[in-house]
Amino acid sequence: MEQFWLPNLDYLKAVLKFNLSSVIDIAIVAFVMYRLMLLIKGTRAVQLIKGLIVLLGLTALSSLFNLNTANWLLRQAMTALVVALPVVFQPELRRALEKLGRGRFLSTNTISHGEVDPSRVIAEICRSATLLSKNKMGALIVLQRETGLEEYIDTGVKIDGVVSAEFLVNIFIPKTPLHDGAVVIRGERVAAAACFLPLSENPYLTSDLGSRHRAGIGITEHSDAVAVIVSEETGSVSLAVEGDLTRYLDEASLMDRLSSLLNLKAGSSLSSLWFRR
């Protein structure tokens, strides 16, 4: 007897129920997801989500290849992460609620920075550090790399100005409104000044390091950022990377270290991929 293909009744019911309200429902959910993605863009949450995706992939692979022990460990880790997610994403959740309360959840950032020349930015930062050191003016300059620093930028005064040595020196002139706190540089723009950073919790730091140095080390412990610190007492220039502090740098050694850290080859400019919007 000839057999005929019969469509799945549940599938047909779902299609028949699809109407204008369903389209509106999907559009609202898609829009909210899009705004949430924009909200976490430029924050540490992006890297955390990448880590979660890797864990999910490893869990699926371990199940596929019957790696029972590894699969059990990964599933336990995923269970613990579900409990920890509200704590891990607390800054992003706070920012979302604040924007919702201020009616800025639907606002769009239309600023465009164009192309970036890392060699020029590094030269300006090194020149400003030298000028600040000669005048014994304390400074803390943070350079964003892969991990976004939006949550720290929000604590300061947003500027969005082109990086220059004169501009940076003027920010850190004592008793001016923006001299306290850190400057955060994103691309070739000064994103914000007077930013509050987390202090390092390393118990082995020497007692002669003040809050400026501890904040510079602290931000590099929480992210992959690079911090340039100028001491107000001695005028010495230091560089913090991954929680480690290198002190007493001159302009040439600072430029070499920054160029190496930011993967800038000699003579290169716009080709570098270090700066992230």
Secondary structure, 3 states (H helix, E strand, C coil): CCCCCCCCHHHHHHHHHCCHHHHHHHHHHHHHHHHHHHHHCCCCHHHHHHHHHHHHHHHHHHHHCCCHHHHHHHHHHHHHHHHHHHHHCHHHHHHHHHHHHCCCCCCCCCCCCCCCCHHHHHHHHHHHHHHHHHCCCCEEEEECCCCCCHHHHCCCEEEEEECCHHHHHHHCCCCCCCCCCEEEEECCEEEEEEECCCCCCCCCCCCCCCHHHHHHHHHHHHCCCEEEEECCCCCCEEEEECCEEECCCCHHHHHHHHHHHCCCCCCCCCCCCCCCC
